[in-house]
Amino acid sequence: MPTWARNSSLLRLESVDAFYGDLQALFEVSFEVRDKEILALVGANAAGKTTTLRVISGLVAPRRGQVLFNGDDLGRVPAHRRTDFGIVQVPEGRRLFPFMTVMENLLLGAHPERARAERNQSLEYVHALFPVLAERRAQLAGSLSGGEQQMCAIGRALMAKPRLLMLDEPTLGLAPVLVGKIFETVRTINADGVTVLLVEQNVRQALTLAHRACVLESGRLVLAGPARDLLGDERLKRAYLGM
């Protein structure tokens, strides 16, 4: 029996190298995301976190190594097909359609075939998580506040019925009160059965939220383990927690 089956891995990266032209961004990166957990991927700017998400999404093809999802090799699965597998990303900067309404943005998320039949139920779920989106359903997405736009971006992703929800810097630029709201929402989404891969600038809060964590430095995986254990790691304290 393969390793991923024994430990219920949903996603597995095996010795992934990734490049932008001649510039290598990832060096033999290997880690797993277990089914129904929150895994935090942390590190400094340009550490390779977003590149890792792009590899998983299919936007960057690894030059070497494999990406396995539920045991299936994604090497020949194009980016637009990966949502059919349940791999959904909320990109940094939200990337909403600003001149479309909140409702139109949300409904676009239900494009994958696996999500269409449950569109109404998913919309109810999103509105329960973010009541403000129901109140502003007819408002142009570009006119929302930063926090409301982030809620809309997460809501759109949830409309796709993700098995793996990847969040790239979801609290970047938000007021502290909204940061707490986003983290609590991520906890709720995970408790409802969605696996989460979280890239987050706020290392302390990410490690407090996550079950496990991986630390990237200059494209290399340098630390991995239970998130609360990493909170006590002296190297991580010095590098990221200012201690």
Order of alpha helices (4+ residues) and beta strands (2+ residues): alpha-beta-beta-beta-alpha-beta-beta-alpha-beta-alpha-alpha-alpha-alpha-alpha-beta-alpha-beta-alpha-beta-beta-alpha
